[in-house]
Amino acid sequence: MYGTKSKIDLAFEYQSQVAVLRPSIHSRRANLTVKFQDLYGFTVEGNVDDVNVLNEVREKVRQQGRVWWALEASKGANWYLHTTIGQSSALTSSLKFSALTNAITLKKLIRKGIPPVLRPKIWFSLSGAAKKKSTVPDSYYDDLTKAVDGKVTPATRQIDHVRSSPFSFHDHRTQLGLVLNSIKFLYYGSGHQGPSGLFGCLLFNKCLQDLPRTFPGHPWLDTPEGHAALRRVLVAYSFRDSDVGYCQGLNYVAALLLLVMKTEEDAFWMLAVLLENVLVNDCYTNNLSGCHVEQRVFKDLLAKKCPRIASHLESLEFDVSLVATEWFLCLFSKSLPSETTLRVWDVIFNEGAKVIFNVALAIFKMKEDELILTHHVGEVINILQTTTHHLFDPDDLLTVAFDKIGSMTTNTISKQRKKQEPEVMKELDQRIRRLNSLRTDDK
């Protein structure tokens, strides 16, 4: 599944990826729920309307493919790499104009979607992964996987088996209860009963294997071969960056990268560039301070961009982290359909982490009229979960994200982060003090 393919193979693969879905006549007549596989092998459940939307989306994919192929024919196979406008006075005006034109064209094209066949090559080039890989010997990934083979570290223990929680946990608690408890820990410390840690990093007292829980039922990921490949990528990166090590959430991101990039090594470098260059620092480190900061920034942005929603949710005492934490840690891979998730990632790898905020705000904005009529937290969560699981048309989401939410520059987001960081670090320090005090009292 992940070997080198000829152009003919890629052409056939491309045609198969955009095949029209045809539910049975019985399903069409009765409007029953139908199951089918999407482009990346995930089983999707939806009604006939969802199938029709996906067929429309796949027709758009065909049309976008023709545009990309035409540009490659006229501008050259790697035209998208010539989008940087240099500072050298030696550059002629025509070259500068050509680079600017390419940059504008590329941004618009990527927002409309990269064809699945071209996605690995374009991601690898535009994200900076290719440049990062070029700074080390060709054998770097192979040497790293051999060096770590068989070694046991805190990261490998968590990858292979989720650690036991020191706090009591009852199996009858609902998913909402789990989330609420994790957020209590995030904001108030360890004095509350329940799972310890962030929603994306919940630790259960049952010793559960982590890898099989990553997209269970997928025809390749949920196999011994898939588990082994995912484990190698995660363990290799945990040795590359011991400050990050491993955090639940990364398994979903790495798994989807494997499906797109086709090879372990390319998936590894995409994960590296994502954590080291695209996302904010400390999102996945031990104290998850970066993720705490992102949630605070998101809450402020929601109040500015969607004031009616923010005001109503505040009246319900609803913390947006209940849903947004998973979006940010898993980059929507557990929430949105895979084809929609990858359209979001197309833009993230080209425009940066600010896109995560645009998309998260768009999800709330799309359901504004319903959200402001809710009366309790459970309703809010149900609306948002139902919405994300059925966002089969990426254009619907991205149109709201960029046209209705409005422009947000990386500089604006950075200023918001700097504003929130001192308070987050202060609270984390206080939490550590409380935890140490509890440990001392137990002795």
Secondary structure as UniProt FT lines:
FT   HELIX           7..17
FT   HELIX           25..30
FT   STRAND          34..37
FT   TURN            39..40
FT   STRAND          43..46
FT   HELIX           48..75
FT   TURN            77..78
FT   HELIX           79..81
FT   TURN            89..90
FT   HELIX           93..112
FT   TURN            116..118
FT   HELIX           119..126
FT   HELIX           129..133
FT   TURN            134..135
FT   TURN            138..139
FT   HELIX           140..148
FT   TURN            149..150
FT   HELIX           154..160
FT   TURN            171..172
FT   HELIX           175..188
FT   TURN            190..191
FT   HELIX           199..201
FT   HELIX           211..213
FT   TURN            216..217
FT   TURN            219..222
FT   HELIX           224..240
FT   TURN            242..244
FT   TURN            248..249
FT   HELIX           250..261
FT   HELIX           264..273
FT   HELIX           274..278
FT   TURN            281..282
FT   TURN            286..287
FT   HELIX           289..305
FT   HELIX           307..315
FT   TURN            316..317
FT   HELIX           321..330
FT   TURN            331..335
FT   HELIX           338..351
FT   HELIX           354..366
FT   HELIX           368..371
FT   TURN            372..373
FT   HELIX           377..389
FT   HELIX           394..399
FT   HELIX           400..404
FT   HELIX           410..442
//
